[in-house]
Amino acid sequence: MTTPRTSYRVAQWATGNIGSRAMRRVIEHPDMQLVGCYVHSINKAGRDAGELCGIAPMGVKATNAIADIIALRPDCVLYMPHVLSYDDLCALLESGANVVSTRMELHNPAAMEPAIRARIEAACAAGNSSLHATGSSPGFISEAMPIVLASIQRRLDCLTISEFADCSSRNSPEMLFEMMGFGAAPDPAACDGGLHHLQSSFGPSLSLIADALGLPIDGFATKGALGVARNDVHIAAGIVPKGTVAATRMQLMAMRNGQVQFKFVANWYVSDDVETSDGEDWDFRTSGWRVQVDGDCPMDIGISFPVSEADYPEMTPGLTAHRPVNAIPYVCDAPAGIQTTVSLPQIIARLG
């Protein structure tokens, strides 16, 4: 009988908004020891990890050399970069470090390019290591929650996940105006980028659950629409002029036998006072999710975040950062290879 580990040596890879929150939670965790911290910026290299995540110095210095992380022989690396490097990922796995990541490309091995999957699996075999990707969305809401809700069904006609994100309080002009297209002239072609992102991010996640439930899908369909501001909208990041994009609604539909089996609907907005390009009345809820289950035990579940507007920015990083931290013991104790939400045991947080 194998004796369960009581301590896990963890290294944090990247210290952005999500990474720094994950690192802080590792430092606070009763069963984990932060032993390393990788940063991309030379301005962060050499700084104390505690300082980088907003707490007192704790004796671990950040590095921008992967060799330094590998030399520490961590049980697990929390891999959370803005840009995925398969060279770095495979080097970590080959060294024997298990990896938990928030990268959406890694959720479902069946959706990877065959050559990439083979390379990762070979790295896992060489290092006797495991890789798992998770987060809040995709991850918790598109995998863990559907598995639980389907556990009391014997027929599933359709499962719909609607995500709501009120972005008006986010002071991130580059993200809102350049990346998300708020404040731009309405152009139907502007939906193309959002729909591509939706399918590449959530398609593998929905396919993973569909296969696990014995309801493999035949393909995907997408539909996008814009909400145009009726008046000037003043938000934390600036002004969204009247007549420009103030809301988007992107839908990804996983099809089976000509019917929608699973659906993910992304409702992102800075104002609900809009004219919609599809002529429909949109459901503008507070930030969170709505999960609708059409089956022999139908359900309609709303999830919101009961925090003040002032506390919201401080709370949100944990939505993505905490589940990977809680998954570390399960991934470290799993067989070598790419592990998914389906192949791992249910993740139970150790909070005491």
Disulfide bonds with the S-S distance in Angstrom:
none
